[in-house]
Amino acid sequence: MSAAGERDEDASERLGCASFRRDLGVHYAYLAGSMYRGIASKELVVAMGRAGFMGFLGAAGLSPERVADDIAHIRRHLEPHRPFGVNLLCDLQHPARETANVEMLLAQGVRVIEASAFIKVTPALVLFHLSGLRPRPGGGVARDTRIVAKVSRPEVAREFMSPAPEAVVERLVAEGRVTREQAALARRVPVAQDITVEADSGGHTDRGVSTVLLPSMQSLRLRMTREFGYGEKIRLGLAGGIGTPHAVAAAFAMGADFVMTGSINQCTVEARIGDAVKDWLQTIDVQDTDYCPAGDMFEIGALVQVLKKGVLFPARAKRLHALYKSYESWEEIPQETRAQIQDAYFKKSVEDVWRETCEHLRKTGRESEIERAERSPKRRLALLFRWYYGYSSRLSFMDADADRPNVQIHTGPALGAFNQWARGTSWENWRNRHPDRMAKELMHEASAILSGYR
Ligand SMILES: Cc1cc2nc3c(=O)[nH]c(=O)nc-3n(C[C@H](O)[C@H](O)[C@H](O)COP(=O)(O)O)c2cc1C
């Protein structure tokens, strides 16, 4: 504390963009990214918020009731001025569900969302964005709600750097969901003032290179700011591959307005994933990850980065995808291969897998998908293989040791780099790792590097 009783700011609190820290209400320009199914848990979000950072609740794959409960927990444990955010994942197939999610978040008073996997700005996003717009006393536009958009492609960044699409805004006005005043304000600001540029990362990845991606997005920002004559700065953060002080320092040296970490937070006490998984993760190095097709975007072959060391999942996932591309139906696949898949991958018969798939689709109101698959053997094949991705992912939340070869664990090489950096310290053991303390140390060390002390 200074003599005046105010908090003394240390140099690491000056890294990144001052307006970002002020507007988001954080001391440090450092965010912990969402991690699905509550891996980025309510405890993780509370720990980050209390320490002057901000974390996003990993809401993807959780029921709306569970998300609401977690938000209530966060509110009970974080002082009102401490910030937190919640993930909103694009749901292209079910736009009504996406809108319902946004309505729930607004009803819960959530002010910041991390929007991910979007390829365009949807009505749900526009609703969240406009709901928080009001005139700033003395001029300008104030935002009570904020979208931190995670993007890995310039064409998607362009969407978020543009004002909200006029047609969508007009529809929301006509429906009485936003006011004329909010619609007018929306023309003067980008949909997202804060954009996380995501280079190659754990989980879903476009395998971008940060030294290529960030500068090109910075050029785009300049063009878009001029084109629309914005009165506010669009802030660009960097995520992907950040796990050491030098990586944090490099991000800020490249002009990032904030940084975001992901993989390193998965191997901490607060992350909600099995202890056995954390025991494996704390030993990985930078080459112990691999890419394979993502289960939720199986047909188009989108990629996820996963753990390779000690498991067979990535090799098996790639094989299933290759089989999917080569054959038109399950029955067409050679008998010997089918037997191997049932014995070693599924650990049950294909009939059982199909029965479970149908039960799941019925339970989630997607009977039409069953009918589609019964008409199209290729579609049925995709659903059978998708079951394996679900199974392998569930293993990581249950008893991962029960079927280790098939466990699917999303992670990236940033964790390998952190593990090397932490070697020989108390952080070698994940039981001593807490995301807020790691964040503080990374920021301190990065600041020392940038000041020439390291
Ligand atoms: C296990 C895991 C799960 C993730 N789940 C999500 C998610 O649900 N939503 C999201 O926006 N990002 C998700 N991410 C991405 C992170 O929020 C973050 O952007 C990324 O991990 C940063 O790159 P890094 O892993 O190289 O640090 C996930 C990452 C990991 C490692």
The ligand as a MOL file (V3000), in Angstrom:
LIG
                    3D

  0  0  0     0  0            999 V3000
M  V30 BEGIN CTAB
M  V30 COUNTS 31 33 0 0 0
M  V30 BEGIN ATOM
M  V30 1 C -8.9300 -28.6800 -22.3020 0
M  V30 2 C -9.2650 -27.4660 -23.0710 0
M  V30 3 C -10.5990 -27.1540 -23.2930 0
M  V30 4 C -10.9390 -25.9900 -23.9760 0
M  V30 5 N -12.2600 -25.6780 -24.1440 0
M  V30 6 C -12.6110 -24.4910 -24.7100 0
M  V30 7 C -13.9760 -24.0930 -24.7780 0
M  V30 8 O -14.8780 -24.8100 -24.3560 0
M  V30 9 N -14.2550 -22.8780 -25.3230 0
M  V30 10 C -13.2740 -22.0400 -25.7830 0
M  V30 11 O -13.5520 -20.9390 -26.2440 0
M  V30 12 N -11.9630 -22.4080 -25.7410 0
M  V30 13 C -11.6270 -23.6020 -25.2020 0
M  V30 14 N -10.2970 -23.9450 -25.1030 0
M  V30 15 C -9.2740 -22.9850 -25.5650 0
M  V30 16 C -8.7480 -22.1180 -24.4030 0
M  V30 17 O -9.7700 -21.3050 -23.8590 0
M  V30 18 C -7.6110 -21.2060 -24.8500 0
M  V30 19 O -8.0710 -20.3140 -25.8470 0
M  V30 20 C -6.4420 -22.0030 -25.4410 0
M  V30 21 O -6.2230 -23.1350 -24.6550 0
M  V30 22 C -5.2000 -21.1430 -25.4610 0
M  V30 23 O -4.1550 -21.8390 -26.0620 0
M  V30 24 P -3.1020 -22.7550 -25.2240 0
M  V30 25 O -3.8000 -24.0370 -24.9660 0
M  V30 26 O -1.9720 -22.9140 -26.1820 0
M  V30 27 O -2.7690 -22.0090 -23.9820 0
M  V30 28 C -9.9310 -25.1310 -24.4590 0
M  V30 29 C -8.5890 -25.4650 -24.2420 0
M  V30 30 C -8.2490 -26.6090 -23.5610 0
M  V30 31 C -6.8080 -26.9290 -23.3300 0
M  V30 END ATOM
M  V30 BEGIN BOND
M  V30 1 1 1 2
M  V30 2 1 2 3
M  V30 3 2 2 30
M  V30 4 2 3 4
M  V30 5 1 4 5
M  V30 6 1 4 28
M  V30 7 2 5 6
M  V30 8 1 6 7
M  V30 9 1 6 13
M  V30 10 2 7 8
M  V30 11 1 7 9
M  V30 12 1 9 10
M  V30 13 2 10 11
M  V30 14 1 10 12
M  V30 15 2 12 13
M  V30 16 1 13 14
M  V30 17 1 14 15
M  V30 18 1 14 28
M  V30 19 1 15 16
M  V30 20 1 16 17
M  V30 21 1 16 18
M  V30 22 1 18 19
M  V30 23 1 18 20
M  V30 24 1 20 21
M  V30 25 1 20 22
M  V30 26 1 22 23
M  V30 27 1 23 24
M  V30 28 2 24 25
M  V30 29 1 24 26
M  V30 30 1 24 27
M  V30 31 2 28 29
M  V30 32 1 29 30
M  V30 33 1 30 31
M  V30 END BOND
M  V30 END CTAB
M  END
